[in-house]
Amino acid sequence: MSRLDKTSPEFESLLAAACREDAAIEELQELERMANDSASMRLLVDYMQLDADLQWLIRRQSNVDKCLASLGIEAASGTPLRVEGEEADGMDFAADPGLPAMASDDISLGDDLGSRAKPPALPRPSLAGAWQATADLFYVGGPVFSYTVALVFMCLLLLGFWMHKISPNRSWYLADGTNSTGDRLSSDYNSRGLTDPGESSNDRPAPVFVGRVTGMAAAKWSDEPN
Amino acid sequence: MADDDRNMMFASLFRDCYRQLLAYVHLLVRNYADAEDVVQQTSMVLWKKFDEYDPDTSFVAWACSVARFEALNFLKQRRRRRARFSEAFQLKLAEAISGVAVAEVNQRTAALEDCVDKLPESQRELLRRCFGGSESVADVARELGRTTHSVYSSLRNIRHKLFECVEQSTAESDK
């Protein structure tokens, strides 16, 4: 018999109320009044410690389950909350008749010591599970898919920049055809409107053509008088 | 004290008292997610004020006194309208919690873990639904087609059984 069994049902229901978010002020005041000795105060502390620890354990296990689910390993319905895989021994509890399948909201507190249900082991990761997890990563909308799309886009962008080189001297492109040395340079350069050294339009200083290091196969620099 | 020693000492003390602190704050704010937030905030304050801590006194008691102010600030800032214990009772609770040895708390928590494993799956599932996610008990009750009161009633019975089991386990291991 535990300390809870020895206490009054009223005190226990007040302890349970204190675990609820929506407890009434009257319930808390009554609990304060009843927890007036060291034994009941200690019972209150242990009960609240159990409630906090219970939520801590359940949340920790939920986080483990989420990790397993992300790997494609789904915990079976009978999976114990403990992850270490230790076998439980000792008391078993009766099933919870409070759940929907049951008619009553009351839970039988009788322990079924005769029929110890061995908790099923955590499912082991299988090849199919691993394959499924891998496939999940690559599906449309998955993380790998998103990264791949971004990578291809970046490659296309870089390829475009490489094919269409941008000169640092934009006026070289913008100069009009009147100052061009198209008759003396190859036809490839006529279209780019090169400015003849020494000549200039009125509204713009004369840019000096210094040539290009690459792509000049058709130019004959030795024939140039200047 | 060297920085490394100071860090190690704080980490060790805080780790030891974490669950007691969480239980205390949970009593004050009565919502687990809120309690975790408050304890996190408290840890930062404790770390800043660690130089003020007297190693000859109880770290849990000191942490609880800081946590109490953090919890009250939290409730005020977030405008949580929840019933609270009186200030005098909050102090009595802090004293009672810090009076429990860390080893005893750890022993009870280990026993609780075993006891939860022994619950029928239906009850563990109910615990998972009520405590494992972000759903409130009212949401879970609605999904299960039950009243909130009946779900609270089931949780109360589960706690009762777990409490009995923990008491039994710790009594056996003490023999």
Chai-1 contact restraints between the chains, C-beta under 6 A:
chainA,res_idxA,chainB,res_idxB,connection_type,confidence,min_distance_angstrom,max_distance_angstrom,comment,restraint_id
A,S2,B,F163,contact,1.0,0.0,6.0,A-B,restraint_1
A,S2,B,E164,contact,1.0,0.0,6.0,A-B,restraint_2
A,S2,B,E167,contact,1.0,0.0,6.0,A-B,restraint_3
A,L4,B,H160,contact,1.0,0.0,6.0,A-B,restraint_4
A,L4,B,F163,contact,1.0,0.0,6.0,A-B,restraint_5
A,A16,B,R156,contact,1.0,0.0,6.0,A-B,restraint_6
A,E21,B,R30,contact,1.0,0.0,6.0,A-B,restraint_7
A,E21,B,N31,contact,1.0,0.0,6.0,A-B,restraint_8
A,A23,B,A83,contact,1.0,0.0,6.0,A-B,restraint_9
A,A24,B,A83,contact,1.0,0.0,6.0,A-B,restraint_10
A,I25,B,A83,contact,1.0,0.0,6.0,A-B,restraint_11
A,L28,B,A83,contact,1.0,0.0,6.0,A-B,restraint_12
A,L28,B,F85,contact,1.0,0.0,6.0,A-B,restraint_13
A,E32,B,F89,contact,1.0,0.0,6.0,A-B,restraint_14
A,M41,B,A96,contact,1.0,0.0,6.0,A-B,restraint_15
A,V45,B,A96,contact,1.0,0.0,6.0,A-B,restraint_16
A,V45,B,I97,contact,1.0,0.0,6.0,A-B,restraint_17
A,M48,B,A23,contact,1.0,0.0,6.0,A-B,restraint_18
A,M48,B,L27,contact,1.0,0.0,6.0,A-B,restraint_19
A,Q49,B,A23,contact,1.0,0.0,6.0,A-B,restraint_20
A,L50,B,F163,contact,1.0,0.0,6.0,A-B,restraint_21
A,A52,B,L22,contact,1.0,0.0,6.0,A-B,restraint_22
A,A52,B,A23,contact,1.0,0.0,6.0,A-B,restraint_23
A,A52,B,H26,contact,1.0,0.0,6.0,A-B,restraint_24
A,D53,B,T109,contact,1.0,0.0,6.0,A-B,restraint_25
A,D53,B,L112,contact,1.0,0.0,6.0,A-B,restraint_26
A,Q55,B,Y32,contact,1.0,0.0,6.0,A-B,restraint_27
A,Q55,B,F131,contact,1.0,0.0,6.0,A-B,restraint_28
A,L57,B,E113,contact,1.0,0.0,6.0,A-B,restraint_29
A,I58,B,L127,contact,1.0,0.0,6.0,A-B,restraint_30
A,I58,B,F131,contact,1.0,0.0,6.0,A-B,restraint_31
A,I58,B,G132,contact,1.0,0.0,6.0,A-B,restraint_32
A,S62,B,G132,contact,1.0,0.0,6.0,A-B,restraint_33
A,S77,B,E121,contact,1.0,0.0,6.0,A-B,restraint_34
A,G78,B,E121,contact,1.0,0.0,6.0,A-B,restraint_35
A,P80,B,D117,contact,1.0,0.0,6.0,A-B,restraint_36
A,L81,B,V116,contact,1.0,0.0,6.0,A-B,restraint_37
A,L81,B,R124,contact,1.0,0.0,6.0,A-B,restraint_38
A,R82,B,E113,contact,1.0,0.0,6.0,A-B,restraint_39
A,R82,B,D117,contact,1.0,0.0,6.0,A-B,restraint_40
A,A88,B,D117,contact,1.0,0.0,6.0,A-B,restraint_41
A,A88,B,K118,contact,1.0,0.0,6.0,A-B,restraint_42
A,M91,B,K118,contact,1.0,0.0,6.0,A-B,restraint_43
A,M91,B,C165,contact,1.0,0.0,6.0,A-B,restraint_44
A,D92,B,K118,contact,1.0,0.0,6.0,A-B,restraint_45
A,F93,B,L119,contact,1.0,0.0,6.0,A-B,restraint_46
A,F93,B,P120,contact,1.0,0.0,6.0,A-B,restraint_47
A,F93,B,K161,contact,1.0,0.0,6.0,A-B,restraint_48
A,A95,B,P120,contact,1.0,0.0,6.0,A-B,restraint_49
A,A95,B,S122,contact,1.0,0.0,6.0,A-B,restraint_50
A,D96,B,P120,contact,1.0,0.0,6.0,A-B,restraint_51
A,D96,B,S122,contact,1.0,0.0,6.0,A-B,restraint_52
A,D96,B,Q123,contact,1.0,0.0,6.0,A-B,restraint_53
A,G98,B,S154,contact,1.0,0.0,6.0,A-B,restraint_54
A,L99,B,S122,contact,1.0,0.0,6.0,A-B,restraint_55
A,P100,B,L144,contact,1.0,0.0,6.0,A-B,restraint_56
A,P100,B,G145,contact,1.0,0.0,6.0,A-B,restraint_57
A,D105,B,S150,contact,1.0,0.0,6.0,A-B,restraint_58
A,D105,B,S153,contact,1.0,0.0,6.0,A-B,restraint_59
A,I107,B,S154,contact,1.0,0.0,6.0,A-B,restraint_60
A,I107,B,N157,contact,1.0,0.0,6.0,A-B,restraint_61
A,P119,B,D117,contact,1.0,0.0,6.0,A-B,restraint_62
